[in-house]
């Protein structure tokens, strides 16, 4: 299965870039995937690493980026990154495969999965934060039917151009756009194909999507490394308090699992598990209610 992920130059320099490398290493260990990276910006050592590990690199930019830049210059829109928007260009780039897989950079492939068995009419995606809530999908893992996505792309781009910079859409992003454009026209992807580390521990999952606070952020939170917390960090702190048990279970699991993938990452997750264990001894978990009833900052994760 051809597997796409996207990142820009800025993201490549931070934890997103490190997680993208882990995604590639875990994909190679799982097998059955042909990695393609959509990239925007100046190429350097990050791209050289990807090339050495068998990743095909394609320079990409959304066709509507002029509208984004105009709204940004006018002060009516602030894009977090171009990297996330790159997934929307896949139908224009892919000309050989009828079906392809897209994931965000912060995923870990746990085992080989028969993606070829999935044949959605347009695309398949899984639930966002709550596994029982299928009203809004998470676009971090999508199995795309390329011809259908290509045929519907003009309407999607038109929608994006109308929304960008409009009042009330200051935090507009690609996931919001996809949910709005394809409401009622997407199919359910098994939760195990886009599993979250704050869901109940399930080692049978095929892919773990490190959605929400990333491992480095989570460890820093657990160690009290954020003396001042903005709204997003406060939200992450409540996630930690509500879902400490699955976070801890997944961190311990990754400390063992990744020893055969990348030893440095295995050590990092073992260190995270240690920090979470110490945090749990000193803090009272809040239960799900402390997590489920607070505002969800979709644009931040």
Backbone bond lengths (Angstrom), bond angles and torsions (degrees), N, CA, C in turn:
res aa  C-N    CA-C-N  psi(-1)  N-CA   C-N-CA  omega(-1)  CA-C   N-CA-C  phi
1 X - - - 1.456 - - 1.529 108.97 -
2 X 1.325 116.04 131.08 1.461 119.46 176.02 1.521 108.79 -75.32
3 X 1.344 115.15 129.94 1.460 121.72 -174.18 1.521 109.62 -119.52
4 X 1.328 115.96 122.43 1.458 122.47 178.68 1.525 110.79 -104.99
5 X 1.323 115.34 143.65 1.461 121.54 164.57 1.516 106.84 -144.43
6 X 1.338 117.08 159.03 1.455 120.80 -175.03 1.510 112.29 -132.09
7 X 1.328 115.92 145.92 1.458 121.23 179.97 1.519 108.98 -158.08
8 X 1.331 116.14 152.77 1.459 119.42 176.11 1.531 109.60 -109.57
9 X 1.325 114.70 176.64 1.464 120.28 -175.61 1.523 111.91 -59.50
10 X 1.335 116.86 -42.24 1.452 119.80 179.75 1.515 112.48 -63.48
11 X 1.334 116.47 -45.19 1.457 120.24 179.13 1.509 112.72 -63.69
12 X 1.321 116.42 -33.30 1.465 121.02 -178.40 1.518 111.88 -64.32
13 X 1.338 117.01 -25.16 1.459 120.19 -176.77 1.526 112.58 -83.48
14 X 1.327 118.53 -14.39 1.452 120.62 -175.07 1.515 113.38 -109.75
15 X 1.346 114.92 -156.80 1.458 120.24 -178.10 1.523 111.42 -64.35
16 X 1.341 117.70 -29.56 1.464 119.83 177.26 1.517 110.78 -60.32
17 X 1.330 116.47 -41.13 1.465 119.99 177.88 1.514 111.67 -64.31
18 X 1.325 117.04 -41.39 1.463 120.46 178.17 1.520 110.92 -63.59
19 X 1.337 116.90 -41.27 1.458 120.59 178.38 1.521 111.64 -67.39
20 X 1.343 117.51 -33.96 1.460 120.50 176.78 1.527 110.44 -62.76
21 X 1.322 117.11 -38.86 1.466 120.18 176.56 1.529 110.70 -64.01
22 X 1.338 116.42 -41.60 1.463 119.43 177.31 1.520 110.62 -62.81
23 X 1.336 117.32 -39.91 1.460 120.27 177.73 1.517 110.99 -58.44
24 X 1.331 117.01 -43.30 1.466 121.54 179.75 1.522 110.60 -64.91
25 X 1.328 117.26 -44.30 1.461 120.21 -179.86 1.530 111.30 -63.95
26 X 1.335 116.60 -40.85 1.466 119.22 -180.00 1.521 111.13 -71.22
27 X 1.335 117.17 -32.86 1.468 120.39 176.71 1.514 110.44 -65.11
28 X 1.315 116.73 -41.74 1.457 120.19 178.54 1.527 110.71 -63.87
29 X 1.341 116.98 -39.15 1.464 120.47 178.86 1.522 111.01 -67.80
30 X 1.340 117.07 -38.05 1.468 120.31 -179.52 1.526 111.14 -71.20
31 X 1.328 116.13 -40.02 1.466 120.48 178.82 1.515 113.08 87.30
32 X 1.333 114.92 160.69 1.457 121.19 174.61 1.507 115.86 84.94
33 X 1.354 118.10 8.49 1.461 120.75 -176.43 1.530 110.90 -123.67
34 X 1.322 115.37 140.51 1.467 122.81 178.09 1.524 107.40 -111.49
35 X 1.337 119.00 102.34 1.465 120.97 -171.05 1.528 113.98 -78.74
36 X 1.328 115.04 135.51 1.466 122.92 175.01 1.523 107.11 -132.14
37 X 1.335 116.25 125.77 1.458 120.69 -179.77 1.525 110.07 -107.14
38 X 1.336 115.82 122.29 1.456 121.67 171.13 1.523 106.95 -85.88
39 X 1.331 116.20 127.11 1.462 119.81 -170.51 1.514 110.35 -133.84
40 X 1.326 115.54 144.28 1.463 120.91 176.32 1.523 108.88 -133.08
41 X 1.331 116.45 123.77 1.454 120.87 178.59 1.508 112.00 127.06
42 X 1.322 115.04 -174.64 1.469 120.84 179.57 1.524 109.73 -74.85
43 X 1.307 116.52 134.40 1.456 121.18 -179.76 1.526 110.40 -85.72
44 X 1.316 115.41 141.61 1.458 121.23 179.50 1.510 110.21 -146.19
45 X 1.327 116.98 -143.14 1.455 121.59 -176.31 1.520 111.99 -63.90
46 X 1.335 117.36 -33.58 1.460 119.88 179.11 1.529 110.36 -59.18
47 X 1.318 117.40 -48.35 1.460 121.14 179.40 1.524 111.24 -67.19
48 X 1.335 116.08 -35.05 1.470 119.55 177.37 1.525 109.92 -63.24
49 X 1.349 116.91 -40.28 1.472 120.81 176.95 1.525 109.61 -60.99
50 X 1.311 116.78 -45.72 1.458 120.60 -179.13 1.527 110.80 -60.73
51 X 1.316 117.00 -43.58 1.464 120.86 179.84 1.523 110.54 -62.92
52 X 1.330 116.86 -40.85 1.474 119.94 179.30 1.518 111.44 -63.63
53 X 1.325 117.28 -26.20 1.467 121.04 -178.17 1.529 112.10 -100.47
54 X 1.324 116.08 22.05 1.458 120.53 170.39 1.502 115.69 80.51
55 X 1.335 118.41 19.15 1.464 121.76 -179.59 1.526 108.83 -93.68
56 X 1.322 116.68 128.10 1.462 121.07 173.36 1.512 108.68 -80.73
57 X 1.324 116.60 131.00 1.459 122.10 -175.61 1.523 109.37 -109.36
58 X 1.327 116.01 128.85 1.459 121.81 179.16 1.520 109.01 -125.17
59 X 1.321 116.97 121.54 1.463 121.26 174.38 1.534 108.26 -67.47
60 X 1.318 115.98 132.46 1.466 119.07 -174.86 1.514 110.95 -146.61
61 X 1.329 114.84 154.99 1.457 122.53 175.07 1.524 107.97 -156.93
62 X 1.329 118.22 134.70 1.467 119.78 179.40 1.524 111.11 -60.83
63 X 1.336 116.61 144.91 1.448 121.36 -179.27 1.510 113.67 -66.13
64 X 1.336 117.47 -20.12 1.458 121.95 -178.07 1.530 112.03 -98.22
65 X 1.339 117.64 13.51 1.458 119.65 -173.48 1.522 112.19 -65.02
66 X 1.321 116.66 -23.30 1.464 119.40 175.98 1.528 110.68 -62.06
67 X 1.334 116.57 -37.26 1.466 120.65 178.52 1.527 110.39 -68.47
68 X 1.326 116.53 -38.11 1.464 120.67 177.82 1.527 109.99 -63.47
69 X 1.325 116.78 -46.60 1.462 121.01 -178.75 1.524 111.11 -64.61
70 X 1.329 116.91 -38.00 1.465 120.32 178.70 1.524 110.48 -64.99
71 X 1.332 116.97 -44.04 1.463 120.34 179.32 1.526 110.93 -67.21
72 X 1.318 116.11 -35.95 1.463 119.96 177.55 1.532 110.59 -65.12
73 X 1.330 116.31 -43.76 1.466 120.45 179.07 1.525 111.43 -63.63
74 X 1.330 116.21 -32.62 1.463 121.00 179.44 1.528 112.45 -79.43
75 X 1.324 116.41 -8.18 1.457 120.60 180.00 1.503 114.56 78.96
76 X 1.340 117.36 15.42 1.467 120.47 -177.97 1.526 113.21 -101.20
77 X 1.331 116.71 -3.35 1.465 119.63 -179.03 1.521 108.92 -153.97
78 X 1.319 114.42 139.89 1.461 119.80 178.38 1.527 108.88 -128.22
79 X 1.323 117.89 99.07 1.460 119.21 178.52 1.520 111.06 -71.58
80 X 1.326 116.18 135.80 1.458 119.23 177.24 1.519 111.10 -68.83
81 X 1.308 116.27 -41.46 1.447 121.78 -178.26 1.513 108.90 -165.61
82 X 1.309 116.58 152.78 1.462 119.71 173.45 1.527 110.46 -80.91
83 X 1.335 116.03 -19.34 1.466 120.30 -175.32 1.512 114.20 -55.02
84 X 1.342 116.35 -44.60 1.460 119.56 -178.97 1.534 111.61 -65.47
85 X 1.318 116.98 -37.42 1.458 120.19 -177.97 1.527 112.47 -67.40
86 X 1.331 117.74 -18.35 1.460 120.06 -174.20 1.528 112.54 -63.67
87 X 1.323 117.93 -24.36 1.466 119.20 -178.86 1.529 111.69 -60.62
88 X 1.325 116.50 -25.42 1.462 119.26 -176.33 1.519 113.03 -72.80
89 X 1.337 117.99 -13.82 1.466 119.92 -178.61 1.524 112.40 -90.54
90 X 1.319 118.09 -3.98 1.470 120.81 -177.21 1.531 112.43 -54.49
91 X 1.335 120.70 -44.14 1.480 119.22 -179.43 1.521 113.66 -60.61
92 X 1.339 117.81 -26.99 1.458 120.18 178.75 1.526 112.27 -82.55
93 X 1.322 116.23 -25.65 1.464 120.73 -177.05 1.521 111.86 -89.55
94 X 1.314 116.84 -41.11 1.469 121.07 -175.62 1.525 110.74 -79.24
95 X 1.328 116.32 120.84 1.470 121.27 -179.03 1.520 112.96 -124.80
96 X 1.331 118.05 -1.84 1.465 120.74 -174.11 1.521 113.42 -110.13
97 X 1.305 117.68 -35.14 1.458 121.67 -173.29 1.525 111.07 -105.09
98 X 1.324 115.20 141.03 1.465 119.52 177.43 1.517 111.00 -78.24
99 X 1.323 115.98 -35.89 1.457 121.49 -179.99 1.525 109.22 -125.88
100 X 1.328 116.40 138.10 1.459 121.37 176.23 1.523 108.71 -139.68
101 X 1.323 114.16 159.84 1.465 121.44 177.17 1.519 108.93 -103.06
102 X 1.320 116.29 136.51 1.461 121.29 170.43 1.524 107.99 -119.25
103 X 1.351 117.65 139.43 1.463 121.65 169.81 1.520 109.53 -138.26
104 X 1.322 115.41 158.08 1.451 120.84 167.36 1.527 108.49 -68.00
105 X 1.322 115.35 173.56 1.460 119.94 -178.42 1.530 113.09 -76.22
106 X 1.327 116.93 -24.40 1.465 120.97 -172.66 1.525 112.49 -92.42
107 X 1.317 116.31 51.33 1.465 121.18 178.09 1.527 109.54 -119.85
108 X 1.323 114.54 154.95 1.459 121.64 175.02 1.526 106.83 -128.70
109 X 1.321 116.43 119.18 1.463 120.81 177.22 1.529 108.26 -78.86
110 X 1.323 116.08 121.48 1.460 121.26 -175.10 1.523 113.16 -92.19
111 X 1.312 116.40 -27.01 1.461 120.25 -179.97 1.524 108.95 -164.33
112 X 1.299 115.76 167.10 1.460 119.88 178.07 1.529 109.56 -69.94
113 X 1.319 114.93 139.36 1.459 120.63 -179.41 1.521 108.25 -132.53
114 X 1.326 116.14 144.54 1.463 121.46 -178.08 1.529 109.81 -84.21
115 X 1.335 116.11 74.81 1.464 120.75 179.60 1.520 111.10 -63.23
116 X 1.335 117.08 -28.28 1.467 120.81 -178.82 1.516 112.78 -63.81
117 X 1.323 117.13 -18.38 1.465 119.86 -179.28 1.527 112.10 -76.88
118 X 1.313 117.65 -12.83 1.461 122.01 -178.13 1.518 109.67 -91.40
119 X 1.306 116.91 130.34 1.458 121.81 -177.61 1.530 110.47 -136.35
120 X 1.336 118.27 67.96 1.458 120.30 179.53 1.525 111.62 -68.24
121 X 1.300 116.45 153.29 1.472 121.10 177.87 1.524 110.27 -66.53
122 X 1.334 116.93 -43.67 1.468 121.40 177.51 1.530 109.57 -119.15
123 X 1.325 116.63 -64.27 1.461 120.18 172.46 1.520 109.01 -161.22
124 X 1.329 114.79 163.44 1.460 121.62 177.01 1.520 108.19 -120.64
125 X 1.340 116.15 140.23 1.458 122.70 -179.86 1.521 108.37 -148.79
126 X 1.335 115.42 161.75 1.463 120.71 -177.65 1.524 110.95 -107.12
127 X 1.329 115.16 174.17 1.461 121.63 -177.51 1.521 111.36 -63.78
128 X 1.329 115.62 157.22 1.456 122.51 -177.71 1.527 110.33 -76.85
129 X 1.316 120.21 -100.87 1.457 121.22 -175.41 1.520 113.06 -91.77
130 X 1.310 117.55 -38.96 1.459 121.50 -178.07 1.523 109.04 -98.41
131 X 1.321 118.68 122.28 1.465 119.98 -175.43 1.519 114.37 -63.07
132 X 1.331 117.02 -18.78 1.459 119.75 -179.93 1.530 112.56 -95.49
133 X 1.318 117.73 -3.21 1.457 121.00 -176.27 1.530 110.23 -102.09
134 X 1.323 116.11 105.59 1.463 121.88 -177.66 1.526 111.83 -104.73
135 X 1.304 117.38 18.19 1.452 120.44 178.85 1.529 112.20 -78.71
136 X 1.340 115.95 -22.27 1.469 121.98 -176.17 1.519 106.70 -141.34
137 X 1.325 117.07 126.33 1.459 119.33 -175.91 1.524 111.86 -98.76
138 X 1.315 114.64 158.53 1.454 121.88 173.54 1.522 108.01 -94.84
139 X 1.334 116.36 124.87 1.465 120.35 -176.29 1.524 112.46 -88.98
140 X 1.338 117.44 9.63 1.459 120.95 179.98 1.504 114.20 -69.70
141 X 1.317 117.94 -19.23 1.466 123.06 173.03 1.520 106.92 -139.82
142 X 1.334 116.22 120.83 1.464 120.62 -178.41 1.519 109.48 -140.76
143 X 1.323 116.69 132.80 1.457 122.00 171.19 1.522 106.70 -97.43
144 X 1.332 117.07 110.90 1.458 122.58 -169.87 1.523 112.69 -99.43
145 X 1.328 116.06 135.52 1.458 121.74 167.33 1.522 105.50 -92.01
146 X 1.319 116.80 101.53 1.458 122.02 -167.52 1.529 113.13 -59.03
147 X 1.349 120.34 -48.02 1.467 118.72 179.92 1.528 113.22 -57.90
148 X 1.319 117.21 -39.87 1.466 120.21 179.70 1.523 111.11 -68.34
149 X 1.324 116.90 -39.86 1.454 120.25 177.86 1.528 110.94 -66.39
150 X 1.324 115.89 -36.19 1.470 119.42 178.88 1.532 110.19 -67.69
151 X 1.312 116.26 -41.52 1.468 119.92 -178.20 1.520 112.04 -65.95
152 X 1.313 117.19 -31.82 1.464 120.66 -176.92 1.526 112.71 -96.25
153 X 1.320 117.30 -2.18 1.462 120.06 -176.43 1.528 113.57 -61.41
154 X 1.338 120.97 -43.09 1.469 119.26 -179.20 1.522 113.10 -54.92
155 X 1.319 117.10 -40.73 1.471 119.98 178.12 1.524 110.94 -66.61
156 X 1.347 116.65 -37.42 1.464 120.74 177.84 1.526 110.49 -63.83
157 X 1.326 116.77 -46.33 1.464 119.61 -179.35 1.521 110.94 -64.50
158 X 1.318 116.70 -38.80 1.460 119.77 178.13 1.522 110.79 -60.85
159 X 1.335 116.33 -40.95 1.456 120.94 178.73 1.530 110.38 -63.30
160 X 1.329 116.15 -46.37 1.460 120.19 -179.11 1.528 110.50 -59.98
161 X 1.320 116.37 -44.57 1.470 119.90 -179.31 1.531 111.02 -61.74
162 X 1.327 117.24 -36.43 1.461 120.06 179.75 1.522 112.33 -72.99
163 X 1.322 116.26 -32.36 1.460 120.20 -176.33 1.534 112.43 -82.31
164 X 1.323 117.40 -38.06 1.456 120.99 -174.76 1.535 109.97 -59.03
165 X 1.305 115.36 124.50 1.455 120.49 178.18 1.506 115.18 82.83
166 X 1.345 118.13 -5.24 1.460 120.42 179.50 1.528 110.50 -76.27
167 X 1.321 119.11 150.12 1.466 121.14 177.54 1.527 111.28 -55.92
168 X 1.310 115.77 133.33 1.461 120.64 -179.99 1.508 114.26 90.35
169 X 1.334 117.88 -2.41 1.467 121.07 -178.06 1.528 111.54 -120.94
170 X 1.333 115.82 30.82 1.457 120.30 -178.33 1.524 111.98 -63.73
171 X 1.324 117.08 -27.29 1.468 121.25 -179.13 1.524 111.93 -107.77
172 X 1.296 115.30 22.55 1.470 121.55 -179.31 1.523 110.18 -60.20
173 X 1.319 116.65 137.60 1.458 120.25 176.93 1.523 109.90 -143.46
174 X 1.318 116.09 177.64 1.455 121.51 -174.34 1.521 112.59 -64.72
175 X 1.332 117.79 -35.87 1.466 119.68 179.72 1.522 110.70 -66.08
176 X 1.315 116.69 -42.69 1.466 121.03 176.02 1.525 109.58 -59.90
177 X 1.345 115.80 -44.76 1.465 120.40 -178.75 1.524 111.44 -61.57
178 X 1.317 116.82 -44.80 1.463 120.57 -179.38 1.525 111.40 -64.78
179 X 1.336 116.71 -41.86 1.460 119.58 178.89 1.522 111.56 -64.21
180 X 1.329 115.95 -37.41 1.459 119.17 179.80 1.526 111.17 -71.80
181 X 1.330 116.24 -44.11 1.461 120.33 -174.34 1.529 112.84 -71.51
182 X 1.332 117.24 -33.21 1.459 120.22 -172.31 1.530 113.10 -113.31
183 X 1.313 116.89 20.03 1.472 119.26 178.15 1.533 109.98 -56.39
184 X 1.329 114.54 125.83 1.454 120.44 -179.11 1.515 114.63 83.48
185 X 1.334 117.65 0.21 1.465 120.61 -176.58 1.525 112.98 -124.86
186 X 1.328 117.27 19.01 1.462 120.45 176.69 1.522 108.73 -122.33
187 X 1.319 115.22 160.17 1.463 121.29 -176.54 1.519 110.96 -114.49
188 X 1.313 115.58 159.36 1.456 121.25 -176.20 1.530 111.26 -78.49
189 X 1.313 113.81 131.31 1.459 122.10 172.40 1.522 107.59 -98.98
190 X 1.317 117.27 138.36 1.467 120.26 179.94 1.525 110.53 -53.57
191 X 1.317 116.87 138.34 1.464 121.10 -177.86 1.522 111.77 -57.08
192 X 1.318 117.18 -33.11 1.460 120.77 -179.27 1.511 113.89 -66.55
193 X 1.327 116.81 -11.94 1.469 121.19 177.01 1.524 111.90 -91.07
194 X 1.328 117.02 -5.55 1.464 122.02 176.51 1.519 107.18 -152.76
195 X 1.332 114.77 62.19 1.464 120.41 -173.99 1.522 109.96 -84.41
196 X 1.343 116.47 145.63 1.450 121.79 -176.66 1.528 110.37 -108.07
197 X 1.338 118.28 147.21 1.471 120.46 -176.62 1.517 113.90 -73.92
198 X 1.336 118.26 -7.24 1.462 120.56 177.02 1.525 111.24 -100.51
199 X 1.343 117.35 2.33 1.455 120.86 171.40 1.531 109.19 -86.08
200 X 1.313 116.27 163.37 1.458 120.75 179.32 1.525 110.50 -53.06
201 X 1.313 116.64 135.29 1.457 122.11 -175.59 1.522 111.06 -56.45
202 X 1.329 116.11 127.89 1.461 122.43 179.58 1.524 109.01 -143.82
203 X 1.337 117.47 95.01 1.463 120.21 -178.48 1.524 113.62 -68.36
204 X 1.331 117.08 -4.03 1.455 120.40 177.13 1.516 113.15 -83.79
205 X 1.342 117.58 -4.81 1.458 120.65 179.05 1.521 110.67 -62.87
206 X 1.334 116.00 149.62 1.466 120.87 179.60 1.514 112.12 -89.19
207 X 1.333 116.85 -26.37 1.463 121.65 -175.56 1.515 108.71 -148.21
208 X 1.316 116.77 131.72 1.454 121.78 175.92 1.520 108.61 -107.38
209 X 1.318 116.04 120.62 1.464 123.05 -179.94 1.520 107.57 -100.55
210 X 1.343 117.06 112.88 1.461 120.36 -175.86 1.526 108.97 -77.81
211 X 1.311 113.99 67.56 1.467 124.92 -177.36 1.519 108.84 -79.55
212 X 1.328 117.50 141.73 1.451 120.17 -176.76 1.518 109.71 92.21
213 X 1.342 118.47 -149.74 1.465 119.88 179.84 1.525 110.52 -61.14
214 X 1.323 115.42 130.89 1.463 120.68 179.83 1.531 109.11 -75.40
215 X 1.331 117.72 164.42 1.473 119.44 -175.75 1.523 114.05 -52.33
216 X 1.334 116.78 -42.43 1.464 119.81 -179.31 1.527 110.96 -65.16
217 X 1.330 116.85 -42.40 1.467 120.74 178.02 1.522 110.86 -64.47
218 X 1.335 115.67 -42.07 1.459 120.50 -177.55 1.526 110.65 -63.56
219 X 1.335 116.25 -42.52 1.465 119.25 178.83 1.530 110.85 -65.26
220 X 1.324 116.65 -41.07 1.460 120.03 180.00 1.526 110.67 -64.45
221 X 1.346 116.84 -39.33 1.463 120.34 175.61 1.523 110.94 -61.80
222 X 1.337 115.88 -45.57 1.463 120.54 -177.68 1.525 111.82 -64.17
223 X 1.319 116.74 -30.83 1.465 120.82 -178.57 1.525 112.54 -92.61
224 X 1.348 117.01 4.32 1.456 120.21 178.66 1.510 113.43 71.59
225 X 1.311 116.44 31.84 1.459 121.02 -175.28 1.505 115.34 -85.20
226 X 1.349 117.28 2.14 1.467 120.81 177.72 1.525 108.90 -115.72
227 X 1.327 118.82 86.84 1.473 120.08 -179.15 1.523 112.70 -63.13
228 X 1.340 117.18 -29.43 1.463 121.96 176.14 1.521 107.93 -121.75
229 X 1.310 117.10 128.07 1.464 121.25 -175.31 1.528 110.37 -118.87
230 X 1.334 115.72 128.20 1.457 119.85 173.48 1.523 108.94 -80.70
231 X 1.329 117.21 -175.62 1.468 120.50 -175.43 1.524 112.36 -61.22
232 X 1.326 116.70 -39.55 1.459 119.83 -179.07 1.521 110.25 -66.00
233 X 1.331 117.27 -45.27 1.465 120.10 179.41 1.522 111.57 -64.78
234 X 1.321 117.46 -34.58 1.464 120.13 175.44 1.524 110.67 -64.03
235 X 1.332 115.01 -39.40 1.467 119.99 176.42 1.522 110.41 -63.18
236 X 1.322 116.80 -44.76 1.463 121.29 178.97 1.528 111.32 -62.49
237 X 1.310 116.52 -37.63 1.456 120.55 178.86 1.525 110.35 -63.37
238 X 1.334 116.27 -38.50 1.466 119.66 177.52 1.524 110.79 -69.79
239 X 1.322 117.19 -34.90 1.466 120.14 174.30 1.520 110.33 -60.42
240 X 1.325 116.03 -44.80 1.460 120.81 179.52 1.520 110.98 -60.49
241 X 1.330 116.65 -45.91 1.459 120.02 -178.98 1.523 112.29 -65.12
242 X 1.332 116.31 -35.64 1.462 120.53 -177.32 1.514 112.87 -78.94
243 X 1.343 117.13 -32.96 1.465 120.52 -170.82 1.523 112.56 -125.23
244 X 1.318 117.20 36.01 1.457 121.31 -177.92 1.526 112.14 -60.22
245 X 1.334 118.19 -37.24 1.472 119.74 -175.55 1.531 112.20 -65.33
246 X 1.346 120.30 -51.36 1.464 117.78 176.98 1.527 113.11 -64.63
247 X 1.344 117.74 -37.09 1.459 119.35 176.28 1.524 110.87 -57.95
248 X 1.313 115.79 -44.36 1.454 120.59 -179.53 1.522 111.23 -66.79
249 X 1.332 116.82 -44.03 1.464 120.54 -179.88 1.528 111.35 -61.87
250 X 1.335 116.96 -44.49 1.470 120.04 -179.56 1.523 111.33 -67.93
251 X 1.304 117.72 -36.79 1.467 119.98 179.65 1.524 110.68 -65.85
252 X 1.325 116.75 -42.05 1.468 120.19 176.64 1.525 110.79 -63.52
253 X 1.317 115.72 -43.27 1.467 120.46 -179.81 1.525 110.34 -60.91
254 X 1.340 116.80 -45.13 1.455 120.46 -178.69 1.522 111.84 -66.08
255 X 1.324 116.58 -32.81 1.457 119.43 176.61 1.509 112.15 -58.67
256 X 1.333 116.57 -32.93 1.475 121.34 177.72 1.529 111.25 -87.75
257 X 1.313 115.89 -48.64 1.467 121.04 -174.54 1.524 112.20 -58.71
258 X 1.312 117.64 -41.47 1.459 120.70 -173.07 1.521 113.95 -80.31
259 X 1.313 117.46 -2.43 1.462 118.81 176.41 1.525 111.65 -61.27
260 X 1.321 117.44 -27.78 1.461 121.65 178.26 1.526 112.10 -93.79
261 X 1.335 116.51 0.32 1.469 121.11 -179.18 1.518 111.20 -111.31
262 X 1.336 115.74 -53.28 1.462 121.57 179.85 1.522 107.58 -158.93
263 X 1.311 116.73 114.61 1.459 120.95 -173.64 1.521 112.13 -65.75
264 X 1.324 117.47 -36.48 1.453 120.18 179.80 1.528 111.53 -61.98
265 X 1.339 116.52 -42.09 1.458 119.66 177.21 1.526 110.91 -69.16
266 X 1.330 117.71 -35.16 1.460 120.32 177.01 1.523 110.56 -59.89
267 X 1.322 116.06 -43.31 1.471 120.77 178.12 1.531 110.38 -64.90
268 X 1.333 117.23 -39.63 1.468 120.97 179.95 1.525 111.46 -61.45
269 X 1.342 116.35 -42.49 1.463 119.04 179.84 1.524 111.39 -72.66
270 X 1.320 117.67 -32.79 1.467 119.57 175.31 1.529 109.83 -64.44
271 X 1.335 116.07 -38.92 1.466 120.34 177.21 1.528 110.93 -65.81
272 X 1.360 115.91 -39.28 1.460 120.00 176.72 1.525 110.65 -62.59
273 X 1.330 117.21 -43.16 1.467 120.85 178.95 1.516 111.12 -60.29
274 X 1.325 116.18 -38.84 1.462 120.29 178.21 1.524 110.49 -64.45
275 X 1.337 117.28 -44.02 1.458 120.97 179.79 1.518 111.28 -63.92
276 X 1.335 116.97 -40.17 1.457 120.58 179.64 1.529 111.53 -67.93
277 X 1.326 116.49 -35.42 1.468 120.64 177.54 1.519 110.61 -62.94
278 X 1.334 116.16 -45.06 1.463 120.95 178.14 1.527 110.24 -63.92
279 X 1.330 116.64 -42.22 1.460 120.55 180.00 1.536 110.57 -60.73
280 X 1.317 116.72 -42.42 1.472 120.73 -177.40 1.527 111.37 -63.09
281 X 1.322 117.21 -34.61 1.469 120.53 -179.97 1.522 112.17 -66.12
282 X 1.331 115.71 -27.38 1.465 120.05 -173.91 1.515 114.00 -104.80
283 X 1.322 117.12 -4.12 1.464 120.46 -174.95 1.518 110.60 -131.70
284 X 1.321 114.95 147.51 1.451 121.12 178.41 1.521 109.27 -91.93
285 X 1.339 118.84 116.15 1.472 119.59 176.48 1.522 110.86 -56.66
286 X 1.322 116.69 143.21 1.461 120.89 -174.67 1.518 113.50 -88.65
287 X 1.323 118.55 -16.07 1.453 120.84 -172.66 1.511 110.73 81.72
288 X 1.329 116.96 167.64 1.463 121.04 -174.24 1.518 113.72 -58.53
289 X 1.351 117.61 -32.22 1.461 119.12 -174.53 1.519 111.99 -60.66
290 X 1.335 117.18 -31.92 1.449 119.45 179.90 1.505 112.61 -70.37
291 X 1.304 117.09 -17.24 1.462 122.57 -178.50 1.519 111.38 -100.86
292 X 1.310 116.50 -43.43 1.452 120.42 -170.91 1.529 113.20 -74.62
293 X 1.320 118.40 -22.58 1.453 120.12 -173.36 1.525 114.48 -100.72
294 X 1.332 117.30 12.09 1.456 119.40 179.87 1.511 109.98 -106.95
295 X 1.352 115.41 161.80 1.453 121.03 -176.75 1.514 110.55 -62.69
296 X 1.319 115.97 138.40 1.472 121.70 -179.56 1.521 109.97 -99.80
297 X 1.331 116.30 118.81 1.447 121.13 -179.35 1.532 108.94 -90.40
298 X 1.335 115.99 82.02 1.457 120.30 -173.38 1.522 112.56 -61.74
299 X 1.318 116.89 -34.26 1.452 118.74 -175.04 1.529 112.11 -73.25
300 X 1.315 118.12 -12.12 1.450 119.51 -175.65 1.505 113.85 -95.25
301 X 1.356 118.53 -11.59 1.441 118.68 -175.19 1.519 110.76 -131.71
